[in-house]
């Protein structure tokens, strides 16, 4: 990985937690509390908190898998048996899950990615509007003038 996170870094969660705290200007506990209090106030913060939680969970799963593998390897003779190989595969899967979640957190923290700019525009388009997007009342006409009949027919057909 880049951005200060090397592939052999044992503390991926710590590095990303520091980046989150720097980005939002508060500690993770404060950020979690702010998101819990107002989850829709800052969608970016809500997403980061969610994925950070998933990352922490994946790191714990990885640590347990590594501990289980290490314990099994310490009791093995020179050859590794199938259950131990299964534990090694579990470690590999846990690393993949952790790294994938770390990539999502890194992506969420990078506002300059073109895809993020498109996503921000899409979010703006999906926001609830405070008023109608188009005029919903008939235009004001001078008293005594009627709208052309073709205009009313086409308006009914469009409905």
N, C-alpha and C positions, 0 to 999 in steps of 0.2 A: 504494500500500500504506500501511498505517498502522503504528503501533507503532515509530516512528522510522525507517521505511524509506519514502522517497518514491519515486514512480514514476521520477524522473529520477536516482535514486541509482546511481552507477556501482559502488558497493561493497556490493551486496546480500550477497554472501558474507561480507565482513568484518563487517558489522553482525550477521548471524545467528551467525557464529562467536563473536563477543563475547557474545551472549545465551546461547549454549550453554555457554560457559565459565563465565559467571556462574551459570547454572542448576545446573550440576553441580559447581561449585567447583574446577575444574581446567582446564588447557589442553587443547586438542584432541588433541595428541599423547598426553598422559597418558590421556585418555578413550578414545582409540582402542586404546591398549595394554591398558587395563582391560577393555574390551569383548572384545578378542581373547583375553585370558587367561580370561575367564569370560563367554561370550556370553549365558548364560541367567540370570546373577545379577541383572541389571537390564534387563528387556525395554524399558523406555523409553529407556535409554541406548543399547541396541543399535539400536533403531529410529532414534534421532537420528543416531548415527554413520553408519548406512547411508545415510540420506537426505542427510546433509551431504556425504558422498562423491559421491552422485549430483548434488547441487547444484554442487559444485566441478567435476565433470566437465562439466556443462552450461555452466558459466561459461567453461571453456576452449574448448568448441566455439563458443560465442558470440564469444569474442575472435578465434578463427581466422576465423570467417565475416566478422566486421567488418573484419579486416585484408585479407581477400581482396576484399571489396567496395570498400574504400578504394583498394586498388591498382588495381582495374579502373576505378574512377571517375576516377582520375588520368590514365589513358590514353585516356579517352573524349573524343570531340568533344562538341559541345553536345547531341546526342541519345544516349540510353542504349539500347544494343542488348539483344537478348533474353538472351544469356548473363549480362549484368550485372544484368538484372532478376531472373534466376534466383538470382543471388547475394544480391540484396536480399530475395527471398523466403526464402532460407536463413537470413538474419539474423533475419527476423521469426519463423521457426519456432524458431530457437535462443533468442530472447528468451522466447517462449511456454513452451518447455521449462524454461528457467531459472526463470522466474517461478512456474511450476507447482510445481517442486521447492522453491522458497523458501516457497511457501504451505504445503506439507506440513511443512516444518521448523518454521515458525511454529505450525502446528496442534499438532505434537508437543510444543512447548514450553509450550503453554497448558493447564494442568491443570484450569482452571475451566470448560471447555466442557462442556455437558451431554452431548454425544456421547462425550467422553472419559471421563466418569464412568460411562456405560453400558458403554463398552469395558473400563474397569477391572473392573467387576462381571463382565463376560463372561470376562475373563482369569482372574479368581479362580475362576470356575465351571469353567474348563478345566484348572486346575492338577491335576497328579497327586495323588491322595489317598494318605495314608500308611496308611490302614486302610480297612476296608469302610464304605460309606456307610450301610448298614443292617445290622441284626443278621443274621448268616448261620447261626447255630446255633439249634437248637430251644430254646424257653424251658425252663427247669428246671421239672419237674413232680415233685410228690411221688412217691416210689417206689410202684409198683403202680397208678398211674392212667394211663389211656391217653388220648390226644388224641381228640376226637370224630372219627368217620369222615368227616364232611362237610368238616372242616378239611383233612384229608390229600388228599381228592379235589380240592378247589379249589386246593390248592397244586400238585398234579401238573398240573392243567389250565392253570395260569398259566405253567408252564415251557415 
